[in-house]
Amino acid sequence: MSEVQLEGTAEITSPATDKPEGPDGLQMSRQQMQMVIVGHVDHGKSTIVGRLLADTGSLPDGKLEQVKATCERNSKPFEYAFLIDALKDEQAQGITIDSARVFFSTALRDYIIIDAPGHIEFLKNMVTGASRAEVAFLVIDADEGIQDNSRRHGYLLSMLGVGQLAVLVNKMDLVDYDRTVFRRIVRKYKRFLRSIDVDSDAVEFIPVSGMAGDNVVNRSEPMNWYEGPTVVDQLDVFVKEANREQLPFRMPVQGVYKFTRYGDSRRIIAGTIDTGRVAIGDEIVFYPSGKRSTVLGFERFNAPETNEMSAPYATSITLAEQIYVTRGEIAARADEKPPEVSNHLRVNLFWLGKVPMTTGKEYVFKMGTARVPVRIRRIHRLLDASSLQSHRRKEQIERHDVADVEFEFDQDVAFDPVEAIPYSSRFVIVDDYEIRGGGIIRSIGDNDDEWFRENVRLRNFNWERSHIAPELRAERYNQRATLVLLTGVEGGGKREIGNALEERLFADGKLVYNLGIGNLKHGLSADIQEVPVSRDEHIRRLAEVSHIFLDAGIILIVSGAELTQEDLNLIKVPVNPESILTVWVGERITTDIAVTLHISNPKDSQGAVEQIRTVLRKNGIIFSL
């Protein structure tokens, strides 16, 4: 029997993906989202995508009929999966071995669907596909039930930072659309998700049949007991992540060039802008060195001059001051949130090397343009690839294992947590000149506050989340919950600026509250006033109170004298670092804290308020609909 040869099915573009025209006949930009569909081999991922394309009218004219005719000529039963199977090996063997991409549209947005392989031998391909995704569908066969890769892929999605997930219980037609079977799978998989610290209540479970089309685009008559969204409905429910240009400016330094001929003293900093934008006159800071200068211009070859550059383009920058920076540093704008800096990182890691990764051995850590020696300090938790059992305190990571690991470096590394900027949180591990593994950075590594971090993780696991999503509060209040942290020398004008900021934001109609650390000391923390090491405990309690305020959608203003980077790191344990705006009030910064804004003239409180409001608006914290 000859194999089925499908021409032109590697990328199927919907006729509906054409952008709508505006009143002047110009194309209007549409929102675009990347999603991945994963799951155990033969659980029907490609069939669901094929049915989705067919039932939404997203196939080129005659494509469905062409594929059916090809199957008939080759005496092979038609499958919707053939609509996207693009590789000969896949069609011959019946498994997806690469990450095929397909395109289609709804009224809301355009979608790029990455159909990732389910076979364990192609786990690297699956990770590659999932790392590009914003949201994910995980497919489970209702007849076979939860299998090895059902759990493994769920863990990998969590590890890669794909925060929005829906589970499709497929092939419901093979179990006679039995509601009991569906409920049993939901119950078991939710238990697994909780075991890997995923909020199972935030995951939608949808009973479907890719072959019969039930609940893919059209609602299922045999499953009238199900009242939730269809697959296409769920796609439009997912929340689009921020555009790369809207994120803080990040440019890993690729090289530094100096041309001494004709007395040219310029240093030209070259790199590719990962996120954000930068303009002539912007002050930029290089991390982890902390050196700063002002953008003087952009050097471009055979291109018109420009005053601004943005992601994802390569550029070369000349600076007003000729500072010395090196390859691997990350450039950030001084008026935006800076990257984190540490020599201990908490990461999620997957290992693909044939030789196990062991504690104590030195590897090469590559992120962006940085190459830094790294060692495993501790393996906190590991998911065994063969047994899928979770282990703690193991000494090595086997092939295909995924692990929660703490790295230690001999030098500081600049990064962003994956929840903040994924582009500067992904890394690979090199051993013997070959890539053996990779992962994402979660946070700064553990130190003396490990007990606090562990308690926060336990708190988050048991936290009774509000049924009102943060996005809904933001839409209602026209603001994003944020902690505005005012610090500086004692008596330097922080309190006056905090009061003035609260009054102005309140007059603007915002939900805002000004909380002094002194209020906590004489109230909630009155019981520890005489404890010699009470400062950390004061900060910890402030952080927990701030977490509650932010969970309610409020802009919280807090003033504290000469806070340090260690204090800020402690606050970031329970409070999302993306929700913190740090402002130094005073002529000179006297601690090592990384600040978002420096107000050098605290006597002009109204001017300071306007500076803070400008940053709040620019970062999308306060807005109007």
C-alpha positions in Angstrom: 0.0 0.0 0.0 1.4 3.4 -0.9 1.7 6.0 1.8 -0.5 9.0 1.8 1.3 12.1 0.4 -0.3 15.4 1.4 1.0 18.4 -0.4 1.1 21.8 1.2 -0.2 20.8 4.6 2.7 21.9 6.8 1.1 25.3 7.3 -2.6 25.6 6.5 -3.7 29.2 6.5 -7.3 30.1 7.0 -9.0 32.3 4.4 -10.4 34.1 7.4 -7.0 35.1 8.6 -6.9 38.1 6.2 -6.9 41.2 8.4 -10.1 43.3 8.2 -10.0 46.6 6.3 -10.5 50.0 8.0 -12.5 52.9 6.5 -9.5 54.0 4.4 -9.0 50.5 2.9 -6.0 49.9 5.2 -5.6 46.7 7.0 -6.3 46.8 10.7 -4.1 44.9 13.1 -5.6 41.9 14.8 -4.6 40.2 18.0 -2.6 37.0 17.5 -2.1 34.1 19.9 0.1 31.1 19.9 -1.1 27.9 21.5 0.2 24.4 21.7 -1.7 21.1 21.8 0.1 18.3 23.6 -0.6 14.9 25.1 0.2 11.2 25.0 0.9 9.6 21.6 -2.3 8.6 19.7 -4.6 10.4 22.0 -6.0 12.4 19.0 -4.2 15.8 19.1 -3.9 16.2 15.3 -7.4 14.9 14.8 -8.8 17.7 17.0 -6.8 20.3 15.2 -7.9 18.9 11.8 -11.6 18.9 12.9 -11.2 22.5 14.3 -9.9 23.7 10.9 -12.6 21.8 9.0 -15.6 22.9 11.1 -14.5 26.6 11.3 -14.1 26.8 7.5 -10.4 27.5 7.8 -9.2 25.2 5.1 -8.2 26.4 1.6 -10.9 25.7 -1.0 -11.0 22.1 -2.0 -8.4 20.9 0.6 -10.8 18.7 2.5 -12.1 17.0 -0.7 -8.5 16.6 -1.9 -7.4 14.8 1.2 -10.4 12.5 1.2 -9.8 11.7 -2.5 -6.1 10.9 -1.7 -7.1 8.6 1.0 -9.7 6.8 -1.2 -7.1 6.3 -4.0 -4.7 4.7 -1.5 -7.5 2.6 0.1 -6.8 4.3 3.5 -9.6 5.5 5.8 -9.8 9.3 6.0 -8.6 10.9 9.3 -8.9 14.6 10.1 -5.3 14.4 11.3 -4.2 14.1 7.7 -5.1 17.7 7.2 -2.0 18.8 9.1 0.3 15.9 8.8 3.1 17.3 6.8 6.0 14.9 7.2 6.5 11.7 5.3 7.7 9.9 8.4 4.6 11.0 10.3 2.3 9.7 7.5 4.1 6.4 7.3 4.4 5.8 11.0 1.2 7.5 12.1 2.9 9.7 14.8 3.7 13.4 14.8 7.5 13.8 15.1 7.9 17.5 14.7 5.9 20.5 15.8 3.6 21.3 12.9 2.0 24.8 12.9 -1.5 25.6 11.6 -3.4 28.9 11.4 -7.0 29.9 11.7 -9.1 32.8 13.0 -12.1 33.5 15.1 -14.0 36.8 15.3 -11.8 37.8 18.3 -8.2 37.0 17.1 -5.9 35.0 14.8 -4.4 31.7 16.2 -1.2 29.8 15.5 -1.7 26.3 16.7 1.5 24.2 17.4 0.7 20.5 17.2 3.5 18.9 19.3 4.5 15.3 19.2 3.4 12.9 22.0 6.0 10.1 21.6 8.7 10.2 24.4 11.5 9.9 21.8 10.5 13.3 20.5 10.2 15.0 23.9 12.7 17.6 22.7 10.4 18.5 19.8 7.5 18.8 22.2 9.4 21.1 24.5 10.5 23.3 21.5 6.9 23.6 20.4 5.5 24.4 23.9 8.2 27.0 24.7 6.8 29.2 22.0 3.2 29.0 23.2 1.1 31.4 25.3 -1.7 28.9 26.1 -2.1 25.1 25.8 -4.6 22.3 25.3 -3.6 18.9 26.7 -5.4 15.9 25.2 -6.4 12.8 27.2 -8.0 9.7 25.5 -11.2 8.9 27.4 -10.9 5.2 26.5 -7.2 4.8 27.5 -7.3 7.2 30.3 -4.4 9.2 31.8 -1.0 7.9 30.5 2.7 8.7 31.1 2.9 11.6 28.8 -0.4 13.0 30.0 1.4 13.7 33.3 4.8 14.4 31.8 3.5 17.0 29.4 1.4 18.7 32.1 4.5 19.1 34.2 6.5 20.4 31.3 3.9 23.0 30.5 4.0 24.2 34.1 7.8 24.2 34.0 7.9 26.2 30.8 5.6 28.8 32.3 2.6 28.2 30.0 0.1 29.5 32.6 -3.2 29.0 30.7 -4.2 25.4 30.2 -7.4 23.5 29.2 -7.7 19.7 29.2 -9.6 18.0 26.3 -10.9 14.6 27.2 -11.0 13.2 23.7 -12.7 10.1 22.0 -15.7 10.4 24.2 -17.6 8.5 21.4 -15.5 5.4 22.3 -16.9 5.4 25.8 -20.5 6.1 24.7 -20.2 9.7 25.9 -20.3 8.4 29.5 -20.3 11.3 32.0 -18.9 9.1 34.7 -15.8 8.3 32.7 -15.3 12.1 32.1 -15.7 12.9 35.8 -13.2 10.2 36.8 -10.5 11.5 34.5 -11.2 15.1 35.7 -10.9 14.0 39.3 -7.6 12.0 38.8 -5.9 14.7 36.6 -6.9 17.5 39.0 -5.2 15.5 41.8 -2.1 15.2 39.7 -2.1 19.0 38.9 -2.3 19.8 42.6 0.6 17.6 43.3 2.8 19.7 41.0 1.5 23.0 42.5 -0.8 23.9 39.6 -4.1 25.5 40.4 -6.4 22.8 39.1 -9.5 25.0 39.6 -8.1 27.4 36.9 -8.0 24.5 34.4 -11.0 24.0 32.2 -11.9 20.3 31.3 -13.8 19.8 28.1 -15.3 16.4 26.9 -14.8 16.2 23.1 -14.7 13.8 20.1 -12.3 15.0 17.4 -13.5 12.3 15.0 -17.2 13.0 15.5 -16.8 16.8 16.1 -18.5 16.9 19.5 -17.7 20.1 21.5 -14.9 21.1 19.1 -16.7 23.9 17.3 -20.3 22.7 17.6 -22.0 21.6 20.9 -22.6 17.9 21.4 -26.1 16.5 21.4 -25.0 13.1 23.0 -23.2 15.1 25.8 -26.1 17.5 26.6 -25.1 17.0 30.2 -22.0 19.2 29.6 -22.7 23.0 29.9 -19.1 24.4 29.6 -17.3 25.9 26.7 -16.5 24.2 23.4 -12.9 24.1 22.3 -13.3 27.2 20.0 -15.1 29.0 22.8 -12.3 28.3 25.3 -9.7 29.7 22.8 -11.4 33.1 22.9 -11.6 32.9 26.8 -7.8 32.7 27.1 -6.1 36.1 27.9 -3.6 37.4 25.4 -0.2 38.2 27.0 1.4 41.6 26.5 3.1 42.5 23.2 6.9 42.3 23.2 7.2 46.0 22.6 5.0 46.8 25.6 7.3 44.9 28.0 10.3 46.6 29.7 13.3 47.2 27.5 15.8 44.3 27.5 18.8 43.9 25.1 21.5 41.3 25.8 24.8 42.6 24.8 26.2 40.6 21.8 29.4 42.5 21.3 31.2 45.8 22.0 33.0 47.4 19.1 35.6 50.2 19.0 37.1 51.7 15.9 40.2 53.7 16.6 41.0 54.9 13.1 40.6 58.7 12.5 40.4 59.3 16.2 37.0 57.6 16.7 36.6 57.0 20.4 33.0 55.6 20.4 32.1 52.2 21.9 29.3 50.7 19.9 27.1 48.3 21.8 25.5 45.7 19.5 22.6 43.3 20.3 19.1 42.2 19.5 16.3 43.9 21.5 14.3 41.1 23.1 11.5 43.3 24.5 10.5 46.9 24.8 11.8 50.0 23.0 14.6 52.5 23.5 15.1 56.0 22.2 17.9 58.6 21.9 18.1 60.4 25.2 17.0 57.4 27.3 19.2 56.5 30.2 20.1 52.8 30.2 21.6 50.5 32.8 23.7 47.4 32.1 23.1 44.4 34.5 24.7 42.8 36.4 27.4 45.5 36.4 25.1 48.4 37.2 26.9 50.7 34.8 24.8 53.4 33.2 24.9 55.9 30.3 22.6 57.7 27.9 21.7 56.6 24.4 23.4 59.0 22.0 22.4 57.3 18.7 21.9 54.2 16.7 24.4 52.9 14.2 22.7 51.4 11.1 24.2 50.1 7.9 22.4 51.0 4.7 19.3 52.1 6.5 17.7 55.5 7.3 18.5 57.2 10.6 16.1 56.6 13.5 15.5 58.1 16.9 14.0 54.9 18.4 14.4 51.1 18.1 12.1 48.3 19.4 11.8 44.5 19.7 12.5 42.2 18.0 15.2 44.0 15.9 19.0 44.0 16.1 20.7 47.3 16.6 23.9 49.0 17.6 23.9 51.8 20.2 26.4 54.5 20.9 26.5 56.0 24.4 27.1 59.5 25.7 29.6 58.2 28.3 32.1 55.6 27.1 31.6 53.0 29.8 33.1 49.5 29.7 30.5 46.7 29.4 30.9 43.1 28.3 29.1 40.5 26.2 26.3 38.8 28.2 25.2 41.8 30.2 21.5 42.9 29.8 20.7 46.5 28.9 17.6 48.0 30.5 16.1 51.4 30.7 16.6 53.3 33.9 13.0 54.5 34.1 11.6 50.9 33.8 11.5 47.9 36.0 15.1 46.5 36.2 16.0 42.8 35.8 16.8 40.7 38.8 20.4 40.0 39.7 21.7 37.1 41.8 24.3 34.3 41.9 21.7 31.8 43.1 18.7 31.0 40.9 15.7 28.8 41.4 14.9 27.1 38.0 12.7 24.5 36.4 14.9 22.2 34.3 14.4 19.4 31.8 17.4 17.1 31.1 17.9 15.4 27.7 21.6 14.3 28.1 22.3 10.6 28.1 24.6 11.0 31.1 22.8 12.2 34.2 23.2 15.8 35.5 24.8 15.7 38.9 25.2 18.0 41.9 28.7 19.5 42.2 29.7 19.1 38.6 30.3 22.3 36.6 28.3 23.0 33.4 27.9 26.0 31.1 24.7 28.1 31.6 23.6 29.9 28.4 20.9 32.6 28.5 20.7 35.2 25.8 24.3 36.1 25.0 25.7 35.1 28.5 27.8 32.0 29.1 28.4 31.4 32.8 29.8 28.4 34.7 27.1 26.8 36.9 26.7 24.1 39.4 23.6 22.5 41.0 23.4 23.5 44.6 20.3 21.5 45.4 17.6 19.4 43.7 14.4 20.4 45.4 12.1 18.1 43.6 12.3 15.8 40.6 9.7 14.1 38.4 11.1 10.7 37.4 10.6 10.1 33.7 10.1 6.4 34.0 7.9 6.1 37.1 6.5 9.7 37.0 7.0 9.7 40.8 8.0 12.9 42.5 11.2 12.7 44.5 12.9 15.2 46.8 16.6 15.7 47.6 18.0 13.4 44.8 21.6 13.8 43.8 21.3 13.5 40.0 18.8 14.1 37.1 18.3 11.3 34.6 17.5 11.7 30.9 13.9 13.0 30.3 13.5 14.0 34.0 12.2 17.4 34.9 13.3 19.0 38.1 13.0 22.0 40.5 16.6 23.0 41.0 18.7 25.6 42.6 21.7 26.8 40.6 24.8 28.6 42.1 27.2 30.7 40.1 30.6 32.2 40.8 29.3 35.6 39.5 26.0 37.5 39.4 23.6 36.7 36.6 20.9 39.2 35.3 17.5 37.7 34.5 13.7 38.2 34.7 11.4 35.6 36.2 9.4 33.8 33.6 6.1 35.3 34.8 7.6 38.8 34.1 9.5 38.5 30.8 9.8 34.9 29.4 12.4 36.1 26.8 15.1 36.8 29.4 14.3 33.8 31.6 14.9 30.8 29.3 18.2 29.1 29.3 20.1 26.0 28.1 22.7 23.9 29.7 25.8 22.9 27.8 28.1 20.0 28.6 31.0 18.9 26.5 30.1 21.5 23.8 26.5 20.1 23.3 23.2 21.3 24.6 22.0 18.7 27.2 19.1 20.5 28.8 17.2 23.7 29.3 14.5 25.4 31.3 13.2 28.6 32.8 14.1 30.8 35.7 11.5 31.1 38.5 13.1 33.3 41.1 16.3 34.2 43.0 17.6 31.1 44.8 17.0 30.2 48.3 19.0 31.6 51.2 18.3 32.3 54.9 14.7 33.1 54.1 14.0 29.6 52.8 11.5 28.9 55.6 9.6 31.9 54.6 9.5 31.0 50.9 8.4 27.4 51.8 5.6 28.9 54.0 4.5 31.2 51.1 4.4 28.2 48.7 2.3 26.3 51.2 0.1 29.4 51.7 -0.4 29.7 48.0 -1.3 26.1 47.7 -4.0 26.4 50.3 -5.0 30.0 49.5 -8.8 30.4 48.9 -8.7 32.4 45.7 -11.5 34.9 45.0 -13.9 33.9 42.3 -13.3 37.4 40.8 -10.3 37.2 38.5 -7.6 40.0 38.8 -8.4 40.9 35.1 -12.0 41.6 36.0 -11.0 43.8 38.9 -8.6 45.6 36.7 -11.3 46.2 34.1 -13.8 47.4 36.8 -11.3 49.7 38.6 -9.3 50.9 35.6 -6.1 50.0 37.4 -3.8 47.0 38.0 -3.1 46.2 41.6 0.4 47.5 42.5 2.6 48.1 45.5 4.3 51.5 45.3 7.3 51.3 47.6 8.7 54.7 48.6 12.1 54.5 50.3 15.0 56.9 51.0 16.8 58.4 54.0 14.9 59.0 57.2 12.8 62.2 57.1 13.6 62.7 53.4 10.0 63.5 52.3 8.7 60.0 51.6 5.6 60.4 53.8 4.6 63.8 52.3 4.9 62.3 48.8 3.0 59.2 49.8 0.2 61.3 51.2 0.1 63.6 48.1 0.1 60.5 45.8 -2.7 58.9 47.7 -4.8 62.1 47.5 -4.2 62.6 43.7 -4.9 58.9 42.8 -8.1 59.0 45.0 -9.1 62.2 43.2 -8.6 60.3 39.9 -11.1 57.8 41.0 -8.6 55.0 41.9 -8.7 52.5 44.7 -5.7 53.5 46.7 -4.4 53.2 50.3 -1.3 54.7 51.9 0.2 52.4 54.6 3.1 53.5 56.7 5.5 50.8 58.0 5.2 52.5 61.4 1.5 51.6 61.5 2.5 48.0 61.2 5.2 48.2 63.8 2.8 49.6 66.4 -0.1 47.4 65.3 0.3 44.0 63.7 4.0 43.8 64.7 3.7 45.2 68.2 4.6 41.8 69.6 8.1 41.8 68.1 9.2 45.3 69.0 11.9 44.1 71.4 13.2 41.2 69.3 16.8 42.1 68.1 16.3 40.6 64.6 12.8 42.0 64.1 13.6 44.0 60.9 13.2 41.0 58.7 10.0 40.0 60.5 8.6 43.5 60.0 9.4 43.3 56.3 7.9 39.8 56.1 4.6 40.9 57.7 4.5 44.0 55.5 4.8 41.7 52.5 2.0 39.5 53.6 -0.3 42.5 54.3 0.6 43.9 50.9 -0.2 40.6 49.2 -3.8 40.8 50.6 -4.2 44.4 49.5 -3.0 43.6 46.0 -5.2 40.5 45.9 -8.2 42.9 46.4 -7.1 45.0 43.3 -5.9 48.0 45.3 -2.9 50.3 44.6 -1.0 50.2 47.9 1.5 52.9 48.8 4.1 52.0 51.5 6.9 54.2 52.9 10.0 52.8 54.6 13.4 54.2 55.4 16.5 53.0 53.4 15.2 49.7 52.2 17.8 47.4 50.8 17.8 44.9 48.0 17.6 42.1 50.6 14.4 43.8 52.0 13.0 44.1 48.5 13.8 40.4 47.7 12.0 39.4 50.9 8.9 41.4 49.8 9.0 39.7 46.4 8.5 36.3 47.9 4.8 36.7 48.5 4.2 39.7 46.2 4.6 39.3 42.4 7.7 41.3 41.4 5.8 42.6 38.4 3.4 44.3 40.8 6.0 46.3 42.7 7.1 49.9 41.7 10.1 50.9 43.7 10.8 54.7 44.2 13.8 56.2 45.8 13.1 59.6 47.4 16.2 61.8 47.9 19.2 63.3 46.2 21.4 60.2 46.5 20.6 56.5 46.6 22.3 55.2 49.8 21.6 51.4 49.6 22.0 48.7 47.0 18.2 48.5 46.2 17.3 48.5 42.5 14.7 51.2 41.9 12.2 51.9 39.1 12.2 55.6 39.7 14.6 58.1 41.4 13.1 61.3 42.7 16.0 63.6 43.4 14.0 66.6 44.5 11.6 65.5 47.3 10.7 69.0 48.2 8.5 69.3 45.1 5.9 66.8 46.2 3.5 67.6 43.4 6.2 67.2 40.8 7.1 63.9 42.4 3.5 62.7 42.2 3.4 63.6 38.5 6.6 61.6 37.9 5.1 58.6 39.7 1.8 58.9 37.8 3.6 59.0 34.5 5.4 55.7 35.3 2.1 54.2 36.5 0.4 55.2 33.2 3.4 54.1 31.1 3.4 50.7 32.7 -0.3 50.2 32.3 -1.1 50.3 36.0 -3.6 53.2 35.8 -5.7 53.6 32.7 -9.1 54.5 31.4 -11.4 52.4 29.3 
